[in-house]
């Protein structure tokens, strides 16, 4: 599913009248009707008219609310409009819509008129849309505060946002002081980026997408559109991307995945990655560890996994020579000898490669070695968490989390890699500028070893024939969806091994979607 940056939403709004010959007033009618429909649907079991309060700012977001007010009144509901103050200004479309509702004698109030929210079944937030810059100010904050106080007293009141909750940054998910959490957000065309990122995601409630009255994707195909695309990784997308299996498939045709990792005291990490690769459907899995760790590996590894050891660069090249995918890093250790060995292997091999954990550490800052990856025919997949990504880039973790889509995009483009920036949510960025935001996963995954399991899942998919960006997108979704299945029975305490064992059941469910 495509999700939109606010710049793309603006581009669509500009394209519609200029090249699509669709006046913005027509789009506004469609948007306002969509809001009204969502409200009525939410109360379809309630008898009698609704008491609806539309809180409208002076821009086009507020104008959408005024259209919704007209529509709801036509359907027999009791509607009143609340403005932050007496509006003698505002967008031209807002002023036109305000003149219409006043002519129709729909009440238009301000906070000076007393308890404007009395007996409200629904309060609609149409104060500030995607155009927010900076903090919420004066009258807007006062209205939101009064709304919050009303809902505290009458918690059954439904809060509905138009396009985005007021105060939510449509690109980054940042939330301004004073913003309110909504029960429903009715957005237009497609969800906005910030609605899929935290903390903004937790303020939106149920997201309902309403159409604009035309195929808005056409606008983005215009040659003047220079915005990079962003997608939401959904079950339908992953079902379509899962590796196909012929009836004659065998272990040799389903990919041989190599896991390189392990060190004294860290043998569990490559074991977790290997196990996850098996459960994701790899034809064969081999795990290699430093020579002094081989006995420990063999005493603990599942019988389906082949084993080996390495002590130098030649060994690594020999082990990887006939593999369809290689994952390096889980539990590898950070001593100088291992770091040098890992760096030399990663920057000189051409095998399909997933880089994680201590292998990321071995790279250091990407400006030193990163351009070596841009010379490859196939991009490497890198899977850092924000702390590891901070070391690779020199950015702070706060700076990364404040704008994770764009920093991931620019990193992937600069170094021509597929980046899996782990977190809530995980995002996947490709060398051509596409970013995909994962929609699966939960807070119960916050335990050691989850990243190792993810590495195994992605490497297994890569070995089964998916392209790098596809393997990353499918991998992060399967990993999160498997954890979501476990979350249904317990919200904490499930392990990476359990997540890995759940992956084949999730794949089966997804394959059934395609039948």
C-alpha positions as CSV (number, residue, x, y, z in Angstrom):
1,X,0.0,0.0,0.0
2,X,1.3,3.4,-0.9
3,X,1.7,5.9,1.9
4,X,2.2,9.6,1.3
5,X,4.6,12.3,2.5
6,X,2.9,15.6,2.9
7,X,4.8,16.9,-0.1
8,X,3.2,14.2,-2.2
9,X,-0.2,15.0,-0.9
10,X,0.4,18.7,-1.8
11,X,1.6,17.6,-5.3
12,X,-1.6,15.7,-5.8
13,X,-3.7,18.7,-4.7
14,X,-1.8,20.9,-7.2
15,X,-1.9,18.4,-10.0
16,X,-5.7,17.8,-9.8
17,X,-6.8,21.3,-10.9
18,X,-3.8,22.1,-13.1
19,X,-3.6,18.9,-15.1
20,X,-6.5,16.7,-14.0
21,X,-9.1,19.5,-14.5
22,X,-10.5,18.7,-11.1
23,X,-11.2,21.8,-9.0
24,X,-10.1,21.5,-5.3
25,X,-13.7,22.3,-4.3
26,X,-14.7,19.0,-5.9
27,X,-12.0,17.1,-3.9
28,X,-13.2,18.9,-0.8
29,X,-16.7,17.7,-1.4
30,X,-15.5,14.1,-1.7
31,X,-13.3,14.4,1.4
32,X,-16.1,16.0,3.5
33,X,-18.6,13.3,2.5
34,X,-16.0,10.6,3.3
35,X,-15.7,12.0,6.9
36,X,-19.5,12.1,7.2
37,X,-19.8,8.5,6.0
38,X,-17.2,7.3,8.5
39,X,-19.0,9.0,11.4
40,X,-22.4,7.5,10.4
41,X,-20.9,4.0,9.9
42,X,-19.3,4.2,13.4
43,X,-22.8,4.7,14.9
44,X,-24.8,2.4,12.5
45,X,-26.4,0.6,15.5
46,X,-27.5,3.8,17.2
47,X,-31.0,4.9,16.7
48,X,-31.9,8.6,16.2
49,X,-29.8,11.6,15.1
50,X,-26.3,12.1,16.3
51,X,-25.0,15.2,18.1
52,X,-21.9,16.2,16.1
53,X,-19.5,19.0,16.9
54,X,-17.1,19.9,14.0
55,X,-14.1,21.9,15.3
56,X,-12.7,23.7,12.3
57,X,-9.5,25.6,11.7
58,X,-9.2,28.3,9.0
59,X,-7.5,26.2,6.4
60,X,-8.7,23.5,3.9
61,X,-8.7,20.9,6.7
62,X,-11.3,23.0,8.4
63,X,-13.2,23.4,5.1
64,X,-13.4,19.6,4.8
65,X,-15.1,19.7,8.2
66,X,-17.6,22.2,7.0
67,X,-18.5,20.0,4.1
68,X,-19.0,17.1,6.5
69,X,-21.3,19.3,8.6
70,X,-23.5,20.1,5.6
71,X,-23.7,16.4,4.7
72,X,-24.5,15.3,8.2
73,X,-27.2,17.9,8.6
74,X,-28.7,16.7,5.3
75,X,-28.9,13.2,6.7
76,X,-30.8,14.4,9.7
77,X,-28.1,14.8,12.4
78,X,-27.7,17.7,14.8
79,X,-24.6,19.5,13.8
80,X,-22.8,22.6,15.2
81,X,-19.5,24.1,14.2
82,X,-16.9,25.5,16.6
83,X,-14.2,27.9,15.4
84,X,-11.0,28.8,17.4
85,X,-12.2,32.4,17.1
86,X,-14.3,34.6,14.9
87,X,-12.9,34.0,11.5
88,X,-12.5,37.0,9.3
89,X,-9.6,35.3,7.5
90,X,-8.7,31.8,6.2
91,X,-8.3,30.1,2.9
92,X,-10.6,31.0,0.1
93,X,-12.2,27.6,0.2
94,X,-12.7,27.8,3.9
95,X,-14.4,31.2,3.6
96,X,-16.6,29.8,0.8
97,X,-17.7,26.8,2.8
98,X,-18.2,29.0,5.9
99,X,-20.5,31.3,3.9
100,X,-22.5,28.2,2.8
101,X,-23.0,26.7,6.3
102,X,-24.0,30.1,7.7
103,X,-26.6,30.5,4.8
104,X,-27.9,27.1,5.8
105,X,-28.2,28.3,9.4
106,X,-25.9,25.6,10.8
107,X,-24.8,27.0,14.2
108,X,-21.3,28.4,14.1
109,X,-19.8,29.0,17.6
110,X,-16.7,29.8,19.5
111,X,-15.6,28.9,23.0
112,X,-17.1,32.3,24.1
113,X,-20.5,30.7,23.6
114,X,-20.2,28.4,26.6
115,X,-20.1,24.6,26.7
116,X,-20.0,24.0,23.0
117,X,-19.4,20.3,23.4
118,X,-22.5,19.6,25.6
119,X,-24.2,16.3,24.8
120,X,-21.8,15.6,21.8
121,X,-21.8,12.0,20.5
122,X,-18.9,13.0,18.2
123,X,-16.3,15.7,18.1
124,X,-14.5,16.1,14.8
125,X,-10.9,17.5,14.8
126,X,-10.6,19.6,11.6
127,X,-8.2,22.2,13.2
128,X,-4.8,21.6,11.5
129,X,-4.0,19.2,8.7
130,X,-0.8,18.1,7.0
131,X,0.4,21.7,6.7
132,X,1.4,22.0,10.4
133,X,4.7,23.8,10.9
134,X,6.1,24.0,14.4
135,X,4.0,24.0,17.6
136,X,0.3,24.3,18.1
137,X,-0.6,27.8,19.0
138,X,-3.0,29.8,21.3
139,X,-6.6,29.3,20.3
140,X,-5.9,25.9,18.8
141,X,-4.3,24.7,22.0
142,X,-7.2,26.0,24.0
143,X,-9.8,24.2,21.9
144,X,-7.9,20.9,22.1
145,X,-7.6,21.4,25.9
146,X,-11.3,21.9,26.1
147,X,-11.9,18.8,24.0
148,X,-9.7,16.8,26.2
149,X,-11.5,17.9,29.3
150,X,-14.8,17.0,27.8
151,X,-13.7,13.5,26.8
152,X,-12.3,13.0,30.4
153,X,-15.8,13.7,31.7
154,X,-17.6,11.9,28.9
155,X,-15.3,9.1,27.7
156,X,-17.9,7.6,25.3
157,X,-17.6,10.7,23.1
158,X,-16.0,9.6,19.8
159,X,-13.1,11.7,18.6
160,X,-12.6,11.8,14.8
161,X,-9.7,13.5,13.0
162,X,-9.8,14.8,9.5
163,X,-6.8,13.6,7.4
164,X,-4.4,13.6,10.4
165,X,-4.8,14.5,14.1
166,X,-4.0,18.1,14.8
167,X,-0.4,18.4,15.9
168,X,0.9,15.2,14.1
169,X,3.8,15.7,11.7
170,X,2.6,14.0,8.5
171,X,6.1,13.0,7.5
172,X,7.9,12.0,10.7
173,X,5.2,11.0,13.2
174,X,6.3,13.6,15.7
175,X,3.5,14.9,17.8
176,X,3.2,18.5,19.1
177,X,2.4,19.3,22.7
178,X,-1.3,19.4,23.2
179,X,-2.3,16.9,20.5
180,X,-5.1,14.5,21.3
181,X,-5.3,10.8,20.6
182,X,-8.2,10.0,18.3
183,X,-10.6,7.1,18.0
184,X,-10.8,7.4,14.3
185,X,-8.7,9.2,11.7
186,X,-10.3,9.7,8.3
187,X,-7.5,10.3,5.8
188,X,-7.8,10.8,2.0
189,X,-6.2,8.9,-0.9
190,X,-3.7,7.0,1.3
191,X,-2.3,7.1,4.8
192,X,0.3,9.7,5.5
193,X,3.8,8.6,6.5
194,X,3.6,10.0,10.0
195,X,0.5,7.9,10.7
196,X,2.6,4.8,10.3
197,X,5.4,6.0,12.6
198,X,5.6,6.4,16.4
199,X,4.5,8.3,18.3
200,X,2.0,9.5,15.7
201,X,0.7,6.0,15.0
202,X,-0.6,5.7,18.6
203,X,-2.6,9.0,18.2
204,X,-4.6,8.0,15.1
205,X,-6.8,5.2,16.4
206,X,-8.5,3.4,13.6
207,X,-7.4,4.7,10.2
208,X,-10.1,4.9,7.5
209,X,-9.0,5.8,4.0
210,X,-11.5,7.6,1.8
211,X,-11.2,8.3,-1.9
212,X,-10.7,11.7,-3.5
213,X,-12.9,11.0,-6.4
214,X,-10.1,10.2,-8.9
215,X,-7.2,7.9,-9.3
216,X,-4.7,10.0,-7.4
217,X,-1.8,7.6,-8.4
218,X,-2.0,9.1,-11.9
219,X,-0.8,12.4,-10.5
220,X,2.3,10.8,-9.1
221,X,3.2,9.3,-12.5
222,X,3.6,12.8,-13.8
223,X,7.1,13.5,-15.0
224,X,7.3,16.6,-12.8
225,X,6.9,14.5,-9.7
226,X,10.4,14.0,-8.2
227,X,9.3,12.6,-4.8
228,X,10.6,9.1,-3.8
229,X,7.9,6.5,-3.1
230,X,7.1,5.1,0.3
231,X,5.1,1.9,0.8
232,X,3.5,0.1,3.7
233,X,4.4,-3.6,3.9
234,X,1.1,-5.4,4.2
235,X,0.0,-9.0,4.3
236,X,-1.3,-8.8,0.7
237,X,2.0,-7.4,-0.6
238,X,4.0,-10.1,1.2
239,X,1.7,-12.9,0.0
240,X,2.4,-11.7,-3.6
241,X,6.2,-11.7,-3.0
242,X,6.7,-15.0,-1.2
243,X,9.0,-17.4,-3.1
244,X,7.2,-19.8,-5.4
245,X,7.7,-23.5,-5.1
246,X,7.4,-25.9,-8.0
247,X,6.0,-29.4,-7.4
248,X,9.5,-30.7,-8.3
249,X,11.3,-28.5,-5.8
250,X,14.1,-30.1,-3.7
251,X,16.8,-29.0,-1.3
252,X,19.1,-28.0,-4.1
253,X,16.6,-25.7,-5.7
254,X,15.5,-24.0,-2.5
255,X,18.7,-22.3,-1.7
256,X,21.8,-23.0,0.4
257,X,22.2,-20.3,3.1
258,X,25.4,-19.8,5.0
259,X,25.5,-18.2,8.5
260,X,28.8,-16.8,9.6
261,X,29.1,-15.8,13.3
262,X,29.7,-17.0,16.8
263,X,32.4,-16.4,19.4
264,X,33.3,-17.5,22.9
265,X,30.1,-17.0,25.0
266,X,28.0,-15.9,21.9
267,X,27.3,-19.2,20.2
268,X,23.5,-18.7,20.6
269,X,23.3,-15.9,18.0
270,X,24.3,-17.9,15.0
271,X,22.2,-20.8,16.3
272,X,19.1,-18.6,16.3
273,X,19.8,-17.3,12.8
274,X,20.3,-20.8,11.5
275,X,17.1,-22.0,13.1
276,X,15.2,-19.1,11.6
277,X,16.6,-19.8,8.2
278,X,15.4,-23.5,8.4
279,X,11.9,-22.5,9.5
280,X,11.7,-19.9,6.7
281,X,12.2,-22.7,4.1
282,X,15.9,-22.7,3.1
283,X,16.8,-25.9,1.2
284,X,20.1,-26.2,3.1
285,X,21.7,-24.2,5.9
286,X,25.3,-24.3,6.9
287,X,26.6,-22.4,10.0
288,X,30.3,-21.7,10.4
289,X,32.1,-20.4,13.5
290,X,35.6,-19.7,14.6
291,X,37.6,-23.0,15.0
292,X,37.6,-22.8,18.8
293,X,33.8,-22.6,18.9
294,X,33.0,-25.5,16.6
295,X,32.6,-28.2,19.3
296,X,30.2,-26.0,21.2
297,X,28.2,-25.3,18.0
298,X,27.9,-29.0,17.2
299,X,26.7,-29.8,20.7
300,X,23.8,-27.4,20.4
301,X,22.8,-27.0,16.8
302,X,19.6,-28.5,15.4
303,X,20.3,-31.6,13.3
304,X,19.0,-30.0,10.1
305,X,21.9,-27.5,10.1
306,X,25.4,-28.4,8.7
307,X,28.4,-27.0,10.5
308,X,31.9,-25.8,9.8
309,X,34.7,-23.5,11.0
310,X,36.9,-20.8,9.8
311,X,40.2,-19.2,10.8
312,X,41.1,-16.9,7.9
313,X,39.8,-15.1,4.9
314,X,40.4,-18.1,2.6
315,X,38.2,-20.3,4.7
316,X,35.4,-17.8,4.5
317,X,35.7,-17.6,0.8
318,X,35.6,-21.3,0.4
319,X,32.6,-21.7,2.6
320,X,30.7,-19.0,0.7
321,X,31.6,-20.0,-2.8
322,X,28.6,-22.2,-3.6
323,X,26.0,-20.5,-1.4
324,X,22.9,-18.6,-2.6
325,X,23.0,-16.3,0.4
326,X,25.4,-15.5,3.2
327,X,24.6,-13.8,6.5
328,X,27.5,-12.5,8.6
329,X,27.6,-11.1,12.1
330,X,25.4,-12.8,14.7
331,X,27.6,-13.2,17.8
332,X,30.8,-12.8,15.8
333,X,32.6,-10.8,18.4
334,X,34.5,-7.6,18.3
335,X,38.2,-8.4,18.8
336,X,40.6,-6.8,16.4
337,X,41.4,-10.0,14.5
338,X,37.8,-10.9,13.9
339,X,36.9,-7.3,13.0
340,X,39.7,-7.1,10.4
341,X,38.7,-10.5,8.9
342,X,35.1,-9.6,8.7
343,X,35.8,-6.3,7.1
344,X,38.1,-7.8,4.5
345,X,35.5,-10.5,3.6
346,X,32.5,-8.1,3.3
347,X,34.3,-5.5,1.2
348,X,35.7,-8.0,-1.3
349,X,33.1,-10.7,-1.7
350,X,30.4,-10.7,-4.4
351,X,28.1,-13.3,-2.8
352,X,24.5,-12.2,-1.9
353,X,25.2,-10.8,1.6
354,X,23.3,-9.9,4.8
355,X,25.3,-7.9,7.3
356,X,24.2,-7.8,10.9
357,X,25.3,-7.3,14.5
358,X,29.1,-7.5,15.0
359,X,29.7,-7.4,11.3
360,X,28.2,-4.0,11.3
361,X,30.5,-3.1,14.1
362,X,33.5,-4.2,12.0
363,X,32.6,-1.8,9.3
364,X,32.9,1.3,11.5
365,X,31.8,4.5,9.9
366,X,30.4,4.0,6.4
367,X,32.3,6.9,4.9
368,X,35.4,4.7,5.3
369,X,34.3,1.5,3.6
370,X,30.8,2.2,2.3
371,X,31.7,3.1,-1.3
372,X,33.1,-0.4,-1.7
373,X,29.5,-1.7,-1.6
374,X,28.3,0.6,-4.3
375,X,30.7,-1.2,-6.7
376,X,28.8,-4.5,-6.3
377,X,26.5,-5.9,-8.9
378,X,24.0,-6.8,-6.2
379,X,23.4,-4.7,-3.1
380,X,24.2,-5.9,0.4
381,X,21.5,-6.0,3.0
382,X,22.4,-4.2,6.2
383,X,20.2,-4.7,9.3
384,X,21.2,-2.3,12.1
385,X,19.2,-1.2,15.1
386,X,19.3,2.6,15.8
387,X,22.4,2.3,18.0
388,X,24.3,0.4,15.3
389,X,23.1,2.8,12.7
390,X,24.3,5.7,14.7
391,X,27.8,4.3,14.7
392,X,27.6,3.7,10.9
393,X,26.5,7.3,10.2
394,X,27.7,9.5,13.0
395,X,24.1,10.6,13.7
396,X,22.6,10.5,17.1
397,X,19.9,7.9,17.9
398,X,17.5,10.8,18.6
399,X,18.1,12.3,15.1
400,X,17.6,8.9,13.5
401,X,14.3,8.2,15.3
402,X,13.1,11.8,14.6
403,X,13.2,11.1,10.8
404,X,13.8,7.4,10.2
405,X,12.2,7.2,6.8
406,X,14.3,9.9,5.3
407,X,17.6,9.1,6.9
408,X,17.2,5.4,5.8
409,X,16.4,6.5,2.3
410,X,19.4,8.8,1.9
411,X,21.7,6.2,3.4
412,X,20.5,3.5,1.0
413,X,20.9,5.8,-2.0
414,X,24.3,7.1,-1.0
415,X,25.9,3.7,-0.4
416,X,23.7,1.6,-2.8
417,X,22.6,-0.9,-0.2
418,X,19.4,-2.3,1.1
419,X,18.9,-1.0,4.6
420,X,16.8,-2.6,7.2
421,X,16.6,0.0,10.0
422,X,15.1,-2.0,12.8
423,X,12.8,-0.5,15.4
424,X,9.1,0.4,15.8
425,X,8.4,0.3,13.0
426,X,11.2,-1.3,11.0
427,X,11.8,0.4,7.6
428,X,13.4,-1.0,4.5
429,X,15.2,1.4,2.1
430,X,16.4,0.4,-1.3
431,X,19.2,1.9,-3.5
432,X,16.7,3.5,-5.9
433,X,15.0,5.5,-3.1
434,X,12.0,3.3,-2.2
435,X,11.3,3.0,1.5
436,X,8.9,0.4,2.8
437,X,7.5,0.7,6.4
438,X,6.6,-2.6,8.1
439,X,3.1,-3.0,9.5
440,X,3.7,-6.1,11.7
441,X,5.4,-6.6,15.0
442,X,4.8,-5.6,18.7
443,X,6.6,-4.6,21.9
444,X,7.0,-8.2,23.0
445,X,9.8,-8.5,20.5
446,X,12.1,-6.4,22.7
447,X,14.4,-9.2,23.8
448,X,17.9,-10.3,22.9
449,X,18.2,-12.6,19.9
450,X,15.2,-11.2,17.9
451,X,17.6,-9.5,15.5
452,X,19.5,-12.7,14.9
453,X,16.3,-14.6,14.1
454,X,15.4,-11.8,11.6
455,X,18.8,-12.1,9.9
456,X,18.2,-15.8,9.4
457,X,14.7,-15.2,8.0
458,X,16.0,-12.6,5.5
459,X,19.0,-14.7,4.5
460,X,16.8,-17.7,3.9
461,X,14.5,-15.7,1.6
462,X,17.5,-14.3,-0.3
463,X,18.8,-17.8,-0.8
464,X,15.4,-18.9,-2.1
465,X,15.6,-16.5,-4.9
466,X,14.1,-13.2,-3.8
467,X,15.8,-10.0,-4.8
468,X,17.5,-8.2,-1.9
469,X,14.8,-5.6,-1.3
470,X,12.1,-8.2,-1.6
471,X,13.8,-10.5,0.8
472,X,14.2,-7.7,3.3
473,X,10.5,-6.6,3.0
474,X,9.1,-10.1,3.2
475,X,11.5,-11.0,6.0
476,X,10.7,-8.1,8.4
477,X,6.9,-8.7,7.9
478,X,7.1,-12.5,8.5
479,X,9.2,-11.9,11.6
480,X,6.8,-9.4,13.0
481,X,3.7,-11.3,12.0
482,X,5.0,-14.4,13.7
483,X,5.5,-12.4,16.9
484,X,2.0,-11.0,16.5
485,X,0.6,-14.5,16.5
486,X,2.4,-15.3,19.8
487,X,1.2,-11.9,21.2
488,X,-2.3,-13.1,20.9
489,X,-1.7,-15.6,23.7
490,X,0.9,-13.7,25.7
491,X,2.2,-10.2,25.4
492,X,5.6,-10.8,26.9
493,X,8.1,-13.6,27.4
494,X,8.1,-15.2,24.0
495,X,11.5,-16.0,22.6
496,X,13.3,-15.6,19.3
497,X,13.2,-19.3,18.8
498,X,9.4,-19.4,19.2
499,X,9.1,-16.5,16.7
500,X,11.2,-18.5,14.2
501,X,9.1,-21.6,14.7
502,X,5.9,-19.6,14.1
503,X,7.2,-18.2,10.7
504,X,6.1,-21.2,8.6
505,X,2.6,-21.0,9.9
506,X,2.4,-17.3,9.0
507,X,3.7,-18.2,5.5
508,X,1.0,-20.8,5.1
509,X,-1.7,-18.3,6.0
510,X,-0.3,-15.8,3.5
511,X,0.0,-18.4,0.7
512,X,-3.7,-19.1,1.3
513,X,-4.4,-15.5,0.5
514,X,-3.0,-16.0,-3.0
515,X,-5.1,-19.1,-3.7
